[in-house]
Amino acid sequence: MLSKALTAGDAFGERGIWNTRPVHAAELPAAGGISDARSVARMYAATLGEVDGVRLLDDDTLADATTEQSNERDLVIGLALRYGTGFALAPTIGLSAGPGAFGHSGAGGSVGMADLDTGFSLGYVMNRMELVETEGRADALIAAASRAASSV
């Protein structure tokens, strides 16, 4: 089921197709979040507080969005996943994420997140999208960023 979900029954199964202009230009629900790491990190930072005069979520909305709404086995992915309203919560966002972490991971190992407890945000993307996990790179970055933010 996971393969079918990620390849749309082979419509997107061709190697490298996710790196083409037509796919980037398409409006694909749940698969069209194409960005750079700095922009992802800035967006998540703006959920925690103001960034250049912009705050995306007020305190009440952020509290609601990061309150657990589900913690069940996902029938497609086959793992127990923990979600608030619109965001994955720790440990779903990353095994090294602190208890106040929220965000979303993407295909190929990308991740965007923020941590309520430490106040840091993080964006990690790859130069080329591949439908494989990148050997824990995102989680290692989350662990390093969490340690650095905790020591400040």
Secondary structure as GFF3:
##gff-version 3
##sequence-region A 1 152
A	DSSP	alpha_helix	2	7	.	.	.	ID=ss1
A	DSSP	three_ten_helix	17	19	.	.	.	ID=ss2
A	DSSP	alpha_helix	21	25	.	.	.	ID=ss3
A	DSSP	alpha_helix	37	48	.	.	.	ID=ss4
A	DSSP	alpha_helix	59	65	.	.	.	ID=ss5
A	DSSP	beta_strand	70	73	.	.	.	ID=ss6
A	DSSP	beta_strand	80	83	.	.	.	ID=ss7
A	DSSP	beta_strand	88	89	.	.	.	ID=ss8
A	DSSP	beta_strand	101	105	.	.	.	ID=ss9
A	DSSP	three_ten_helix	107	109	.	.	.	ID=ss10
A	DSSP	beta_strand	111	115	.	.	.	ID=ss11
A	DSSP	beta_strand	121	124	.	.	.	ID=ss12
A	DSSP	alpha_helix	137	150	.	.	.	ID=ss13
###
